[in-house]
């Protein structure tokens, strides 16, 4: 038996918002992952090239990259859940 909330115009709206939510959420997570990896890579490079003198800067850039990645992943998950009409 079909649930009445998944038929007609409402069902179509749910399908569209779910598809858009999954797309936008996936793009946000991918961008966050790339940015996070790049930030950690630059941080590691600075630390490796400068040794202990550059370690604080390298560590800060790595942590910043990880923070951006985590934030984008959370945003992407939230967009996907909103597209599924979940709170």
C-alpha positions as a printed NumPy array, in Angstrom:
array([[ 0.   ,  0.   ,  0.   ],
       [ 1.349,  3.432, -0.969],
       [ 1.741,  6.005,  1.717],
       [-0.308,  9.062,  0.721],
       [ 2.678, 11.367,  1.295],
       [ 4.605,  9.621, -1.491],
       [ 2.046,  9.995, -4.278],
       [ 1.013, 12.728, -6.671],
       [ 2.55 , 16.164, -6.441],
       [ 4.007, 15.525, -3.001],
       [ 5.713, 12.36 , -4.206],
       [ 7.162, 14.21 , -7.184],
       [ 8.384, 17.037, -4.953],
       [10.013, 14.527, -2.63 ],
       [11.767, 12.857, -5.556],
       [13.085, 16.165, -6.92 ],
       [14.21 , 17.53 , -3.561],
       [15.821, 14.215, -2.671],
       [17.734, 14.141, -5.961],
       [18.84 , 17.762, -5.657],
       [19.725, 17.274, -1.994],
       [21.85 , 14.233, -2.776],
       [23.598, 16.05 , -5.605],
       [24.35 , 19.211, -3.628],
       [25.308, 17.218, -0.545],
       [27.69 , 15.051, -2.54 ],
       [29.315, 18.063, -4.185],
       [29.728, 19.801, -0.814],
       [31.336, 16.728,  0.734],
       [33.647, 16.233, -2.251],
       [34.759, 19.865, -2.174],
       [35.341, 19.592,  1.566],
       [37.379, 16.42 ,  1.19 ],
       [39.568, 17.95 , -1.532],
       [40.068, 21.173,  0.433],
       [40.845, 19.266,  3.616],
       [43.389, 17.024,  1.912],
       [45.019, 20.009,  0.221],
       [45.247, 21.913,  3.506],
       [46.834, 18.969,  5.28 ],
       [49.212, 18.441,  2.354],
       [50.376, 22.057,  2.374],
       [50.753, 21.891,  6.141],
       [52.839, 18.724,  5.919],
       [54.972, 20.257,  3.164],
       [55.67 , 23.383,  5.201],
       [56.549, 21.311,  8.251],
       [58.798, 19.02 ,  6.217],
       [60.564, 21.856,  4.415],
       [61.147, 24.092,  7.432],
       [61.491, 21.586, 10.245],
       [60.664, 22.619, 13.766],
       [60.648, 26.331, 12.871],
       [57.675, 25.911, 10.535],
       [55.896, 23.172, 12.467],
       [53.371, 25.511, 14.178],
       [52.353, 27.003, 10.822],
       [52.211, 23.596,  9.154],
       [50.153, 22.144, 11.976],
       [47.775, 25.123, 11.879],
       [47.22 , 24.753,  8.135],
       [46.634, 21.024,  8.542],
       [44.115, 21.623, 11.313],
       [42.387, 24.31 ,  9.257],
       [42.107, 21.908,  6.325],
       [40.617, 19.241,  8.573],
       [38.153, 21.742, 10.028],
       [36.981, 22.81 ,  6.575],
       [36.606, 19.162,  5.569],
       [34.55 , 18.297,  8.656],
       [32.338, 21.363,  8.236],
       [31.667, 20.609,  4.576],
       [30.866, 16.985,  5.381],
       [28.373, 18.076,  8.039],
       [26.845, 20.582,  5.637],
       [26.56 , 17.941,  2.917],
       [24.856, 15.487,  5.253],
       [22.433, 18.193,  6.39 ],
       [21.528, 19.105,  2.819],
       [20.921, 15.451,  1.988],
       [18.702, 15.012,  5.049],
       [16.754, 18.15 ,  4.157],
       [16.293, 16.786,  0.65 ],
       [14.804, 13.67 ,  2.207],
       [12.475, 15.9  ,  4.251],
       [14.105, 14.825,  7.506],
       [14.94 , 17.091, 10.418]])
